[in-house]
Amino acid sequence: MSQRAESSNNQPSSSRNGHHVTASHPNSLNTIRIRGARQHNLKNIDLELPRDKLIVFTGVSGSGKSSLAFDTIFAEGQRRYVESLSAYARQFLGQLDKPDVDAIEGLSPAISIDQKSTSHNPRSTVGTVTEIYDYLRLLYGRAGEPHCPICDRCIAPQTIDEMCDRVMALPDGTRFHILAPVVRGKKGTHRKLLSSLASEGFIRVKVNGEILDLSENIELDKNHTHNIEIVVDRLIKKPGLEERLVDSLGTCLRHSEGIAIIEELPSDDNPEPNPPIVFSENFACPEHGAVMEELSPRLFSFNSPYGACPNCHGLGSLRTFAPELVVPDAKAPVYCAIAPWSDKDNSYYLSLLCSVADSCGFDIDTPWYRLKPEQQQILLYGNEPKGTADNKKRDASKDNLRRDFKGVISMLQRQYEDTGSDLIKQKLEQYRVDRPCEVCHGKRLKPEALSVRLGQYGIVDLTSISIRECRERIDNLQLSDRQFQISDLALREIKSRLQFLLDVGLDYLTLDRPAMTLSGGEAQRIRLATQIGSGLTGVLYVLDEPSIGLHQRDNSRLLQTLTKLRDLGNTLIVVEHDEETMRSADHIIDIGPGAGVHGGKIISQGNLDELLAAEESLTGAYLSGKRVIETPAERRRGNGKTISIQNARR
């Protein structure tokens, strides 16, 4: 024995965690030692667990498995980690109570993978939780090919002459200014930039939609994002403008990295100007003028305003009032058919319906289903359901009430948004449902992002199909040499993470599946696959029945995943009842013999043979065949009644 080893063995005892303990045992580096565990129903347990092994805690339900694994071992590991942080960081995490245990030695950093739902955030999906979507965004942002959202042709850069021709096609007398975007969605005061623009001779800038003079003292909040555009020139469209226009466009493109914005100004002849025209030296459709900004990962993020659908803000759905819930009974007369208004003791709504009925030519005693579709449309959505100019012309001859009536749906939506009463919101909530966004059709992204392809697929073509099909499409991507060089590393990471999900039996999920809709077992296996992808070593993982809800044919793949995590150099503690998992374990702890106050003792610890030989072990008795559950000779007869499920589309 070396001198250092001898000196370490002769060290005096020391105080640790408030308890007087002796010097570490020579094998303490390879074991986790628990002394005096009394959490919940545990009976002062002393235990040694081998490190870097697959350890299974088994026993009857309520015997104390979770109390030892989660409430003692993991809780102490979590508490020690939090105590290692600074006092400033600890104030945000709260105070963690010490479990009822005398001492735990050899404890590694602990990670709990339980059966709780991954996230209740509607923006969280399987792809974002596993970080596969982050790699897809990187892939499409660096190697994607933009296409026109209208005609689907590949988009190419625009020249200054093409930009000039497009501007000269505006009507004569159109007033507009040329803007050069220099800051887009960035935080800071931007004082240096504004000062340099003034020194270059520019007079005005557009900051967050407001035109300001550079001679003024422009103060910007450094904690908020800002958009800054240089007002390069202000022009009126007329013949002979080409030379000045080309010169101004050239100046604009030099300062804005190839992007120019033509924004029409309101005038007496044109009180509602058209939307701004965006030109790009990088990507633009020659036929429709659709412009694609420089591709970047944030364009494909539905959590960023630069990539999210502007209508649903990246949620893919909108919570709106459903006509079938607002009018649940089509046979009811009009005056009581509208459910949110039928229970109100208010003559206002009744008089409003009477006035609309008189204007539209029907009686409020008429059953709802006998109304003409146009009359139902006016009652629900008002006289301008789509807000078109043709509707406005037709409505000019109608009376003021009919023209100003916004519809029941719009009035309910406004009442829901304006009220400060939780009671009113709770009553109105029963008439609201989640509907797919009419603009993105549930795809969450802008049309520009949806029109970008890598090989033969867009990003939604990979996220909307099962993980098994996604892996097949990734393997069969048709890439150019340049695209392959750019995407090689990202593709390898995506393939490995998809394979991890396949290995834990989640091949049927899609990457765009909301995380809040996953079962506890699915969420647990997703986190397990994520941990394998992280490649951590020297970690203590505590799992709660990972095989629950898993088909038996996929159990072997799950065990291979757990073995792979162990072989990385980690310790796994698995609370489990599954026979195949117990037979595959390196070390088994049986806790019992009963539940509640009758449990909390270590009945057996060691390998499978020791468990089978334990006299008090109920689990060992069933595994060895000493005790069996007989198959009944005759099944209980049913009563002949059935439960019918129809139109289930969730």
Secondary structure, 3 states (H helix, E strand, C coil): CCHHHHHHHCCCCEEECCEEECCCCCCHHHEEEEEEECCCCCCCEEEEEECCCEEEEECCCCCCHHHHHHHHHHHHHHHHHHHCCCHHHHHHHCCCCCCCCCEEECCCCEEEECCCCCCCCCCCEHHHHCCHHHHHHHHHHHHCECECCCCCCECECCCHHHHHHHHHCCCCCCEEEEEEEEEEEEECCCHHHHHHHHHCCCCEEEECCEEEECCCCCCCCCCCEEEEEEEEEEEECCCCCHHHHHHHHHHHHHHCCCEEEEEECCCCCCCCCCCCEEEECCEECCCCCCEECCCCHHHHCCCCCCCECCCCCCCCEEEEECHHHHCCCCCCEHHHHCHHHHCCCCHHHHHHHHHHHHHHCCCCCCEHHHCCHHHHHHHHHCCCCCCCHHHHHHHCCCCHHHHHCCCHHHHHHHHHHHCCCHHHHHHHHCCEEEEECCCCCCCCECHHHHCCEECCEEHHHHHCCEHHHHHHHHHCCCCCHHHHHHHHHHHHHHHHHHHHHHHCCCCCCECCCEHHHCCHHHHHHHHHHHHHHHCCCCCEEEEECCCCCCCHHHHHHHHHHHHHHHHCCCEEEEECCCHHHHHHCCEEEEEECCCHHHCCEEEEEECHHHHHHCCCCHHHHHHHCCCCCCCCCCCCCCCCCCCCCCCCCC
